[in-house]
Structures are given as structure tokens and as C-alpha cells.
Amino acid sequence: MSQSMSKAEAKAGKKKNELLETIVVIIEALAIALIFRTFLYQPFSIPTASMQQTLMIGDYFIANKWTWGFGKYSFPIALPFNGRIFGSEPKRGDVAVFRNEITNEDYIKRVIGMPGDRIQMKEGRLFINGTMVEREQTGTATDTDSYMTTVPVTVYTETLPNGVKHTIQEISDSEQLDNTAEYVVPAGHFFMMGDNRDRSADSRVLSQVGYVPLDNLIGKAEARFFSIKNNLPPWQLWEWPANVRWDRMFQSVN
């Protein structure tokens, strides 16, 4: 009797230990994932057309969280402090994820203006510190936004003053944000613009985005790891054959 009870107790104790070990493994895995997401890399997706063709609606990419150090929005819950830990400034031409405090959303745009720069748009052309930025037409295309509205666009390669080349596209050179006043970027702030120039609410719209503080940077876009048309959910595997953009996967963002 006592022998059978001891066997039952041993079996129950073994199951208890196995359950405890499983819980510990799950907690450790969650902790590792949280540390990875907070301090190393964080995945994001693109829901709007503002960065097309660089980042298309339905692109998924990884942002480097440590390249510019850590600010209050680097963490899963915003922390009440100012400044950056191990901070450094982005370079002109970097593609940055940042918190837009006006809308309380994460945005992704390209760093165009550095602190102290003078930025202006004249007839669709970008001027930095009084000098028109070089651009070269490379073709034409069509652009579809998140409302499934398609328009023809002209595609250019733009070369920033530090030599960074990137693709932009324009509906025309006479759209709403193609002629602006001159912006002077405040100290500790950056001027952000979308590569899809006529379909981007960015620093040109002071009431909606404006100048972006260094403290609000979250990470630098590094590489696309998945892409699917029409912003379809990735878990719908049956949609993959006709809609996954295989040619956009595992490529750097530049």
C-alpha cells in the first residue's frame, strides 16, 4: 500500500516538475523575445503609400533599435525620461522609424534635414540650404495607395548633399506640398520626408508631423523580410501564391 502510494507521489511530483520547467522555459523565451525587441531589432509593417517604392504597402521590415541608442519610445511602454542612452544622430538619407507625438503613432520617413538646415520645396524640387537637390528621371510607373486609388507617377533617383542616392516618385511638380515656405530645422530635431512625395504627410505639414525630435527616434529601417500585396494578413497562407512579392523579401532598405 505504502509502496504504491510512494510511486503515485513520485509520478505526481515528476509531472509537477515538468509543468514548472515548461513554465520557466516559456518565461525565458518571452524574456529573450522582449529583450531582442527592445534593444536589438523590432519588426514593423507598412500600411500606407508614403514611402513607395522604397517600402510598399504590405512590406514587413526590421528596424535596428541600437544604432542611434535608446530613447523614451524605444521600449514597449514609453518611459518618462528625456534624452537618449548611448545616443547618436542619424545620417541624412537614413530611413527612420519615429513616434509622431501629434498623432501618437509610429511613422517611417527618410531623414532629409539635419539640425540647422533650411529646407524648402519649389515647383516640386527639394532645396537644402538654398541649393537644389539633384534628381534624375529613371522612368514612369503607377502608384496605388491604401484606398486602392491608382495614379501615374514619374520615378526619379534623388542624390542628397552627402551622396546618398534613393528613389522618389512624383505625381507632378505642382501638388499641394510641392511649393512651401522655407523651414529651419531646430536644434535636436530632424526634417523627415516620404519618398512618395505627393502622397506623404511628413515634416512639410507642421500641424500633422512637423520637426521630429532626436528623442522620438525608435530605429533605423534595415531590411525587408516579407512582402504581400494589398496589405493582406501574412497568416492567410492560401493567399501567398498569388500575392506574396518574393522579389522584395530579404533585401536591405535604402
Salt bridges, closest charged atoms under 4 A:
ASP59 OD1 - ARG245 NH1 3.57
ASP59 OD2 - ARG248 NH2 2.67
ASP94 OD1 - LYS220 NZ 3.80
GLU101 OE2 - LYS72 NZ 3.46
ASP106 OD1 - ARG99 NE 2.69
ASP117 OD2 - ARG92 NH1 2.73
ASP143 OD2 - ARG199 NH1 2.61
ASP145 OD2 - ARG199 NH2 3.56
GLU158 OE1 - HIS166 NE2 3.01
GLU158 OE1 - ARG197 NH2 2.70
GLU170 OE2 - ARG135 NH1 3.94
ASP173 OD2 - ARG135 NH2 2.70
GLU182 OE2 - ARG118 NH1 3.12
ASP195 OD2 - ARG110 NH2 2.75
ASP195 OD1 - HIS166 ND1 3.46
ASP202 OD1 - ARG204 NE 2.86
